């Protein structure tokens, strides 16, 4: 599924106006959005909720929201077209749903919140 999302992201950069690569900046949010949860998973003990996990969820939600807001702000300011914005939002949706599906899949250890959490 990630291949489909990345295809939409490449199309966002190529189709409306050639050589406009600003939609690729959402890749930074893709990479950074998983780091807080990985660190919280390593630092927390047990399956109970704690402030570290809650803060990691807050940071992750902020990065996901920023990934959706960036193309809208760029389109509103006229840097990219609205078609590129729509393709980037589709890409974000597909990629973040893929990450969520991977995080929530059942692990062999029967973790209460899936494999990643």
N, C-alpha and C positions, 0 to 999 in steps of 0.2 A: 504494500500500500504506500510505503514511503516513496517508491519510484513514481507513483502517480502524482503525489504531492510535489515532488521535486520537478516533475515535468511541467506542472502548472506554474511553478516559480520561474522556471526557465522561459516559459512562454510569456510570463509577465514582463520579463526583461527584453524579449525579442519581438513580440508581435506588434504592439502599438507603435513604438518608436524604437528603431534599432539603436543599439549601443547605450541604452539607459539601464544602468545596473543597480540603481538604488533599491529595488525590491530585494536584492540579495542581502541587504543588511539584516533581514529577519533571521538569517542563518546564525547570527550571533545569539539571538534569543533562543533558538533551538538548542544550541550548545550549552548556554548558561542556565536554562530552565531546569535541567535535571540535576545540576550540581548541589543545590541545597538539600534535596531529598536524599541524595546519596550520602552526603555528610551526616544528615540527621539519622539515617539508618545505621551508619557506622558508630555514631556517638551515643545512641539511645540503647538502653537495655530493656529487654522484655517487650511486651506488646501493648503496654499501657500508653496513653497519650501523655506527653510532657511538653514543657514550654519550647524545647528545642524542635520538636516535630511540628508544633503549631507555627513557630516562626519560619521554619523551612517551607511549610505549606503557604504561608503568607508571601514569602519571597517568590516562590514558584508561581503563584497566582498573579503577582505583579509583573513578572516577566512574560507570562502568557498574554496578559492584557496589553502589555507594551508591544508585543509582536502583532497583535491585531490593530493597535492604534497607530503604529508607525506608517503603514501604507495609507491609512485614511488621512493622516496629517499631511503626508507627501502629496496625495492627490488634491487635497483641499488647497494647498499652497501652489499648486500648478507644476510641481517638479515632475510628477509622473501623471499619466492619464488615468481616468476612472476605470478604463478597461484593465490596465495593469493593476490597479488597486483591487478590483474584483478577482482577478486571477491570483493575486497574492493572498487574499482572504480565503479563497478556496484551498490554496496550498496550505495555509496555516491550519485550517479546519481538518484537512486530511492528515497532515503530519501530527498534529496534537492528538487527534483521535487514535492514531496508530501508537503514539507513545503511551496514551492512557490504556489502550488495550494490552500493550506489553506489560505495563506496570500492574495491571489488575489480573493478569493471568494467574492461574493456580500454580503454586510452586510445589515441589515435591515435599516440602517441609510443612505444608498446610499453614502458611502464614495467614493471619486474619485479614490482611488487606492486600493480598496478592503477593507476587514475587518481588516487586521492587520495594514496596512499603513494608 
